[in-house]
Amino acid sequence: MRPFIRLLRENRNYRYTWLGQIVSEIGDHFNNIAVFSLVLENTQSGLAVSGVMLARALAMVLGGPIAGVVLDRFDRKKIMIASDVARMAVALCFIFMVDAHHIPVVYLLSGLLMFASPFFTSGRASILPTITTREELHTANSLTQATQFTTLTLGTFSAGLSASQFGFKAAFAVNAASFLVSALLIARLRAPGRGFRAARKALTESEVVRPWHEYAEGLRYLRATPLLLGISLLGVGWASGGGAAQILFTLFGEVVFKKGAAGIGIIWGCAGIGLIFGAVAGHWLGERLTFVKYKRTIAWCYVVHGLAYVAFSRMEGFGAALFFMGLSRFAVAISSVMNYSMLLRHVSDEFRGRVFSTVESLVWATMMVSMTLAGFASEYYSPRLIGVWSGVLSSLTAVYWIWMNAAGRLPEPARVGVAQDEVEVHGDPRT
């Protein structure tokens, strides 16, 4: 914990970014719980809830490429603030839908909210190497992900209690307020020199008029760097089973273990605890492993994750199932922390927006397919069987990674990043 505390104490820019993350992500969970509950209350249909998830996934897939180009072309800090303001406006619109009962409009608003999301999330990833030193970067990434997993665990719990006690309108108001606070915190970031613009050559007239050429350039850069492409495809491999998990958690809580809403919450809670401990372990390992050992560890993480998910799906006892769920997410978090640290160290500044948004879009696209297939499969097959196949798919990701490594296709690229004299580390001592 000491490296995390020292980073927050000494790095002004990261401290504000971290606080903004906490506020906005907790607000996101207030929106999630309220929207799903509102739709279910009005339709009594699980399919309608799946429709919300698919609308969000589709919007994320469509928004990602646009966000990547915009983030690499303009000031990333301003784009993040604009994303927060836009999401605040959309969150406020949800309040009027509580009494209107227009579910199709709820789908539209959910999509708009997620469409604006990658402009902030990919922007945050893009500026992380700018606001930290190279020595701080891995710690900052680990803390960012550990915080994400913690807000998932605590945010869903507090959001559920709030929505049940104070109603949906209050939950949507909290969500809107969280975006406002996040925007104010991001506005306090400072960087010398070019600020938060990407280091890149001047745009040509053709690129200005046809931004998809810029996105295609980002894809070529990703494909030309085997490690970056390999990590991107790891995300696809995880999402092939991870999307199904979004459906299966509800089915296991309600149908398999017959624990009702409390059971669903307990499963999500244990998954969150595993993710938090995994993020801490990923930070510890990332500081000590060589590049060769990193690649071996990633393979083992996907083997453990997949097999643990299979075990979760087969356990008869609820306690044993929760243990294997936590173990599965523990392995996922280790790989996630170390993989993102590799991306942050090796992706060139001028391509960060496009690379991170592409990785995010690939994951969401795969999750969308996985959720859809799991939803249809649940009409014909048991949740346990679907869970087994989800775990197997995730384990097969390790086979791909091992094969790439054995074939010599995962060499370590040269490290990139801003120079030390371009980075603001300690900030204003008066803050």
C-alpha positions as CSV (number, residue, x, y, z in Angstrom):
1,M,0.0,0.0,0.0
2,R,2.9,2.4,0.6
3,P,3.6,2.9,-3.1
4,F,0.0,3.8,-3.7
5,I,-0.1,6.3,-0.8
6,R,3.2,7.9,-1.9
7,L,1.9,8.3,-5.4
8,L,-1.3,9.9,-4.3
9,R,0.6,12.2,-1.8
10,E,3.3,13.3,-4.2
11,N,1.6,13.4,-7.7
12,R,-1.0,16.2,-7.8
13,N,-2.2,15.3,-11.3
14,Y,-2.7,11.7,-10.6
15,R,-4.5,12.5,-7.3
16,Y,-7.1,14.5,-9.1
17,T,-7.5,11.9,-11.9
18,W,-7.9,9.2,-9.2
19,L,-10.5,11.1,-7.3
20,G,-12.4,11.8,-10.5
21,Q,-12.3,8.1,-11.3
22,I,-13.8,7.2,-7.9
23,V,-16.6,9.7,-8.2
24,S,-17.6,8.9,-11.8
25,E,-17.4,5.1,-11.5
26,I,-19.5,5.0,-8.4
27,G,-22.0,7.2,-10.2
28,D,-21.9,4.8,-13.2
29,H,-23.0,2.0,-10.9
30,F,-25.9,4.1,-9.5
31,N,-27.1,4.4,-13.1
32,N,-26.6,0.7,-13.9
33,I,-28.6,-0.5,-11.0
34,A,-31.4,2.1,-11.5
35,V,-31.7,1.4,-15.2
36,F,-31.8,-2.3,-14.9
37,S,-34.3,-2.1,-12.0
38,L,-36.4,0.4,-13.9
39,V,-36.6,-1.7,-17.0
40,L,-37.4,-4.9,-15.1
41,E,-40.1,-3.1,-13.1
42,N,-41.8,-1.9,-16.2
43,T,-41.5,-4.9,-18.4
44,Q,-41.0,-7.9,-16.0
45,S,-38.7,-9.3,-18.8
46,G,-35.2,-10.5,-18.5
47,L,-34.9,-10.1,-22.3
48,A,-35.6,-6.4,-21.9
49,V,-32.7,-6.1,-19.4
50,S,-30.5,-7.9,-22.0
51,G,-31.6,-5.3,-24.5
52,V,-30.2,-2.5,-22.3
53,M,-26.8,-4.4,-22.1
54,L,-26.7,-4.9,-25.8
55,A,-27.6,-1.3,-26.5
56,R,-24.7,-0.2,-24.3
57,A,-22.3,-2.6,-25.9
58,L,-23.2,-1.6,-29.4
59,A,-22.8,2.1,-28.5
60,M,-19.4,1.4,-27.0
61,V,-18.3,-0.4,-30.1
62,L,-19.4,2.5,-32.4
63,G,-18.0,5.2,-30.1
64,G,-14.6,3.7,-29.6
65,P,-13.1,4.3,-33.0
66,I,-14.4,7.9,-33.1
67,A,-13.1,8.5,-29.6
68,G,-9.6,7.2,-30.5
69,V,-9.2,9.6,-33.5
70,V,-10.5,12.6,-31.5
71,L,-8.2,11.8,-28.5
72,D,-5.2,11.6,-30.7
73,R,-6.1,14.8,-32.6
74,F,-7.2,17.2,-29.9
75,D,-6.4,18.1,-26.2
76,R,-7.3,14.9,-24.3
77,K,-8.0,16.8,-21.1
78,K,-10.7,18.9,-22.8
79,I,-12.2,15.8,-24.5
80,M,-12.5,14.1,-21.1
81,I,-14.2,17.2,-19.6
82,A,-16.6,17.3,-22.6
83,S,-17.4,13.6,-22.1
84,D,-18.3,14.3,-18.5
85,V,-20.5,17.2,-19.4
86,A,-22.3,15.2,-22.1
87,R,-22.8,12.3,-19.8
88,M,-24.2,14.6,-17.1
89,A,-26.8,15.9,-19.5
90,V,-27.8,12.4,-20.5
91,A,-27.9,11.2,-16.9
92,L,-30.3,14.1,-16.1
93,C,-32.6,13.0,-19.0
94,F,-33.0,9.6,-17.3
95,I,-34.9,11.4,-14.4
96,F,-37.8,12.3,-16.8
97,M,-38.0,8.6,-17.9
98,V,-38.9,7.3,-14.4
99,D,-42.5,8.4,-14.7
100,A,-42.8,8.4,-18.5
101,H,-42.3,4.6,-18.8
102,H,-40.9,4.9,-22.3
103,I,-38.5,1.9,-22.3
104,P,-37.3,2.5,-25.9
105,V,-36.1,6.0,-24.8
106,V,-34.2,4.3,-21.9
107,Y,-32.4,2.2,-24.5
108,L,-31.5,5.3,-26.4
109,L,-30.2,7.1,-23.4
110,S,-28.3,4.1,-22.2
111,G,-26.6,4.0,-25.6
112,L,-25.8,7.7,-25.6
113,L,-24.2,7.4,-22.2
114,M,-22.0,4.6,-23.3
115,F,-21.2,6.2,-26.6
116,A,-19.6,9.1,-24.7
117,S,-17.8,6.8,-22.2
118,P,-14.7,5.9,-24.3
119,F,-13.9,9.6,-24.8
120,F,-13.2,9.6,-21.1
121,T,-11.9,6.1,-20.3
122,S,-9.5,5.9,-23.2
123,G,-8.5,9.5,-22.6
124,R,-7.6,8.6,-19.0
125,A,-5.5,5.7,-20.1
126,S,-3.9,8.0,-22.8
127,I,-2.8,10.7,-20.3
128,L,-1.5,8.3,-17.6
129,P,2.1,8.2,-19.0
130,T,2.0,12.0,-19.3
131,I,1.1,12.6,-15.6
132,T,3.4,10.1,-14.1
133,T,7.1,9.3,-14.3
134,R,8.2,6.0,-15.8
135,E,8.9,4.7,-12.3
136,E,5.4,5.7,-11.2
137,L,3.6,4.3,-14.2
138,H,3.1,0.7,-13.2
139,T,1.9,1.8,-9.7
140,A,-0.5,4.3,-11.2
141,N,-1.9,1.7,-13.5
142,S,-2.3,-0.8,-10.7
143,L,-4.0,1.7,-8.4
144,T,-6.3,2.7,-11.3
145,Q,-7.4,-0.8,-11.9
146,A,-7.7,-1.7,-8.2
147,T,-9.9,1.4,-7.7
148,Q,-12.1,0.3,-10.6
149,F,-12.6,-3.1,-9.1
150,T,-13.3,-1.6,-5.7
151,T,-15.9,0.8,-7.0
152,L,-17.5,-2.1,-8.8
153,T,-17.8,-4.0,-5.5
154,L,-18.8,-1.1,-3.2
155,G,-20.6,1.0,-5.9
156,T,-23.2,-1.7,-6.8
157,F,-23.9,-2.4,-3.2
158,S,-24.5,1.2,-2.2
159,A,-26.4,1.9,-5.4
160,G,-28.8,-0.9,-4.7
161,L,-29.5,0.3,-1.2
162,S,-29.9,3.9,-2.4
163,A,-32.3,3.0,-5.2
164,S,-34.4,0.9,-2.9
165,Q,-34.5,3.6,-0.2
166,F,-34.7,6.9,-2.2
167,G,-36.0,5.8,-5.6
168,F,-34.7,5.9,-9.2
169,K,-34.7,9.6,-9.6
170,A,-32.3,10.1,-6.7
171,A,-29.9,7.4,-8.2
172,F,-29.9,9.2,-11.6
173,A,-29.3,12.6,-9.9
174,V,-26.3,11.1,-8.1
175,N,-25.0,9.8,-11.4
176,A,-25.4,13.3,-13.0
177,A,-23.7,15.0,-10.1
178,S,-20.8,12.5,-10.2
179,F,-20.0,13.6,-13.8
180,L,-20.0,17.2,-12.8
181,V,-17.6,16.6,-9.9
182,S,-15.4,14.5,-12.2
183,A,-15.2,17.3,-14.8
184,L,-14.2,19.8,-12.1
185,L,-11.4,17.5,-10.9
186,I,-10.1,16.8,-14.4
187,A,-10.1,20.6,-15.1
188,R,-7.5,21.0,-12.4
189,L,-4.9,18.8,-14.3
190,R,-1.8,20.7,-15.4
191,A,1.0,19.7,-17.8
192,P,3.8,21.9,-19.2
193,G,4.8,22.1,-22.8
194,R,2.2,20.9,-25.3
195,G,-0.2,20.0,-22.4
196,F,-2.4,17.0,-23.0
197,R,-2.2,16.9,-26.8
198,A,-0.6,13.9,-28.4
199,A,2.9,14.2,-29.7
200,R,2.4,13.8,-33.5
201,K,3.0,15.3,-36.9
202,A,0.7,18.0,-38.3
203,L,-2.5,16.7,-39.9
204,T,-2.7,16.8,-43.7
205,E,-5.8,18.1,-45.4
206,S,-6.7,14.5,-46.4
207,E,-6.6,13.4,-42.8
208,V,-8.7,16.3,-41.6
209,V,-11.4,15.5,-44.1
210,R,-11.2,11.7,-43.8
211,P,-10.6,10.8,-40.2
212,W,-11.1,7.1,-40.8
213,H,-7.7,7.1,-42.5
214,E,-6.3,8.1,-39.1
215,Y,-8.1,5.2,-37.4
216,A,-6.8,2.8,-40.1
217,E,-3.3,4.1,-39.4
218,G,-3.8,3.2,-35.7
219,L,-4.9,-0.3,-36.7
220,R,-1.8,-0.7,-38.8
221,Y,0.4,0.5,-35.9
222,L,-1.3,-2.0,-33.6
223,R,-0.9,-4.9,-36.1
224,A,2.7,-4.0,-36.8
225,T,3.6,-4.4,-33.1
226,P,3.1,-8.1,-32.2
227,L,3.1,-7.6,-28.4
228,L,0.4,-4.9,-28.6
229,L,-1.7,-7.0,-31.0
230,G,-1.3,-10.1,-28.8
231,I,-2.5,-8.2,-25.7
232,S,-5.5,-6.9,-27.7
233,L,-6.4,-10.4,-28.7
234,L,-6.1,-11.6,-25.1
235,G,-8.9,-9.2,-24.3
236,V,-11.0,-10.7,-27.0
237,G,-10.3,-14.2,-25.6
238,W,-11.4,-13.1,-22.1
239,A,-14.5,-11.4,-23.4
240,S,-15.6,-14.6,-25.3
241,G,-16.5,-16.0,-21.9
242,G,-16.7,-12.8,-19.9
243,G,-19.7,-11.6,-21.8
244,A,-21.6,-14.7,-21.0
245,A,-20.6,-14.2,-17.3
246,Q,-22.7,-11.0,-17.3
247,I,-25.8,-13.2,-18.0
248,L,-24.7,-16.2,-15.9
249,F,-24.2,-14.4,-12.6
250,T,-27.9,-13.7,-12.5
251,L,-28.8,-17.2,-13.6
252,F,-26.5,-18.8,-11.0
253,G,-27.9,-16.6,-8.2
254,E,-31.5,-17.0,-9.1
255,V,-31.8,-20.4,-10.8
256,V,-28.9,-22.6,-9.9
257,F,-28.4,-21.8,-6.2
258,K,-31.9,-20.3,-5.7
259,K,-30.5,-17.4,-3.5
260,G,-32.5,-14.7,-5.2
261,A,-31.2,-11.1,-5.5
262,A,-29.0,-11.6,-2.5
263,G,-27.3,-14.5,-4.2
264,I,-26.6,-12.4,-7.3
265,G,-25.1,-9.7,-5.1
266,I,-22.9,-12.1,-3.2
267,I,-21.5,-13.6,-6.5
268,W,-20.7,-10.1,-7.8
269,G,-19.2,-9.2,-4.4
270,C,-16.9,-12.2,-4.4
271,A,-15.9,-11.6,-8.0
272,G,-15.1,-8.0,-6.9
273,I,-13.0,-9.1,-3.9
274,G,-11.0,-11.5,-6.2
275,L,-10.4,-8.6,-8.6
276,I,-9.1,-6.3,-5.9
277,F,-6.7,-8.8,-4.5
278,G,-5.6,-9.7,-8.0
279,A,-4.8,-6.1,-8.8
280,V,-2.6,-5.8,-5.8
281,A,-0.9,-9.1,-6.7
282,G,-0.5,-7.8,-10.3
283,H,1.3,-4.7,-9.0
284,W,3.7,-6.8,-6.9
285,L,4.5,-9.2,-9.7
286,G,4.8,-6.5,-12.3
287,E,7.7,-4.8,-10.4
288,R,9.6,-8.1,-10.1
289,L,9.1,-10.2,-13.2
290,T,11.3,-10.1,-16.2
291,F,9.6,-9.8,-19.6
292,V,10.1,-13.6,-20.2
293,K,8.5,-14.4,-16.9
294,Y,5.7,-11.9,-17.5
295,K,4.7,-13.8,-20.6
296,R,4.7,-17.1,-18.8
297,T,2.6,-15.6,-16.0
298,I,0.0,-14.4,-18.4
299,A,-0.4,-17.9,-19.8
300,W,-0.9,-19.3,-16.3
301,C,-3.4,-16.6,-15.4
302,Y,-5.7,-17.6,-18.3
303,V,-5.4,-21.3,-17.5
304,V,-6.3,-20.7,-13.9
305,H,-9.0,-18.2,-14.8
306,G,-10.7,-20.6,-17.2
307,L,-10.4,-23.7,-15.1
308,A,-11.6,-21.9,-12.0
309,Y,-14.7,-20.7,-13.9
310,V,-15.4,-24.2,-15.0
311,A,-15.1,-25.3,-11.3
312,F,-17.4,-22.5,-10.3
313,S,-20.0,-23.8,-12.8
314,R,-19.8,-27.3,-11.5
315,M,-19.8,-26.8,-7.7
316,E,-22.8,-28.0,-5.8
317,G,-22.1,-26.0,-2.7
318,F,-22.6,-22.2,-2.8
319,G,-19.5,-21.5,-0.7
320,A,-17.2,-23.6,-2.9
321,A,-18.6,-21.9,-6.0
322,L,-17.9,-18.5,-4.5
323,F,-14.3,-19.5,-3.8
324,F,-13.6,-20.5,-7.4
325,M,-15.4,-17.4,-8.7
326,G,-13.0,-15.3,-6.5
327,L,-10.0,-17.3,-7.8
328,S,-11.1,-16.8,-11.4
329,R,-11.3,-13.1,-11.0
330,F,-8.0,-13.0,-9.0
331,A,-6.2,-14.4,-12.1
332,V,-8.1,-12.1,-14.5
333,A,-7.0,-9.0,-12.5
334,I,-3.3,-10.1,-12.4
335,S,-3.2,-10.4,-16.2
336,S,-5.2,-7.2,-16.6
337,V,-2.8,-5.1,-14.5
338,M,0.3,-6.4,-16.1
339,N,-1.0,-6.2,-19.7
340,Y,-2.1,-2.6,-19.3
341,S,1.2,-1.7,-17.8
342,M,2.8,-3.2,-21.0
343,L,0.5,-1.1,-23.2
344,L,1.2,2.0,-21.3
345,R,5.0,1.5,-21.5
346,H,5.1,0.6,-25.2
347,V,2.3,2.5,-27.0
348,S,3.6,5.6,-28.7
349,D,1.9,8.8,-27.5
350,E,0.5,9.7,-30.9
351,F,-1.4,6.4,-31.1
352,R,-2.6,6.0,-27.5
353,G,-6.1,7.2,-28.0
354,R,-6.7,4.9,-31.0
355,V,-5.0,1.9,-29.4
356,F,-6.8,2.0,-26.1
357,S,-10.2,2.8,-27.7
358,T,-9.6,-0.1,-30.2
359,V,-8.8,-2.5,-27.3
360,E,-11.9,-1.4,-25.5
361,S,-14.1,-1.7,-28.6
362,L,-12.8,-5.2,-29.4
363,V,-13.6,-6.3,-25.9
364,W,-17.1,-4.8,-25.9
365,A,-17.8,-6.2,-29.4
366,T,-16.8,-9.7,-28.3
367,M,-18.8,-9.3,-25.1
368,M,-21.9,-8.3,-27.1
369,V,-21.6,-11.5,-29.2
370,S,-21.0,-13.6,-26.0
371,M,-23.9,-12.1,-24.1
372,T,-26.2,-12.7,-27.1
373,L,-25.2,-16.3,-27.5
374,A,-25.4,-17.0,-23.8
375,G,-28.9,-15.4,-23.7
376,F,-30.1,-17.7,-26.5
377,A,-28.3,-20.7,-25.1
378,S,-30.0,-20.2,-21.7
379,E,-33.3,-21.1,-23.4
380,Y,-32.1,-24.6,-24.3
381,Y,-29.1,-25.5,-22.0
382,S,-28.4,-25.3,-18.3
383,P,-26.4,-22.4,-16.8
384,R,-23.9,-24.9,-15.6
385,L,-23.1,-26.2,-19.1
386,I,-22.9,-22.7,-20.5
387,G,-20.5,-21.8,-17.7
388,V,-18.3,-24.7,-18.5
389,W,-18.0,-23.7,-22.1
390,S,-17.3,-20.1,-21.1
391,G,-14.4,-21.2,-18.9
392,V,-13.1,-23.5,-21.7
393,L,-13.1,-20.6,-24.1
394,S,-11.2,-18.4,-21.7
395,S,-8.6,-21.2,-21.1
396,L,-8.1,-21.5,-24.9
397,T,-6.8,-18.0,-24.8
398,A,-3.7,-19.3,-23.0
399,V,-3.1,-21.8,-25.8
400,Y,-3.0,-18.9,-28.3
401,W,-0.6,-16.9,-26.1
402,I,1.7,-19.9,-25.6
403,W,1.8,-20.6,-29.3
404,M,2.6,-17.0,-30.1
405,N,5.4,-16.9,-27.5
406,A,6.9,-20.2,-28.6
407,A,6.9,-19.0,-32.2
408,G,8.9,-16.0,-31.2
409,R,6.1,-13.6,-32.1
410,L,5.9,-11.7,-28.8
411,P,9.3,-9.8,-28.7
412,E,9.5,-6.8,-26.3
413,P,9.2,-3.5,-28.2
414,A,11.3,-0.5,-27.3
415,R,9.9,1.5,-24.5
416,V,8.3,4.9,-25.4
417,G,7.0,7.8,-23.5
418,V,7.6,11.5,-22.7
419,A,10.9,12.7,-21.5
420,Q,11.3,13.2,-17.8
421,D,11.6,17.0,-18.1
422,E,8.1,17.1,-19.8
423,V,6.4,15.5,-16.8
424,E,4.9,17.2,-13.9
425,V,5.4,15.0,-10.9
426,H,4.8,16.8,-7.6
427,G,2.6,19.6,-8.7
428,D,1.9,22.8,-6.8
429,P,3.0,22.3,-3.1
430,R,0.1,24.5,-2.0
431,T,-2.5,21.9,-3.1
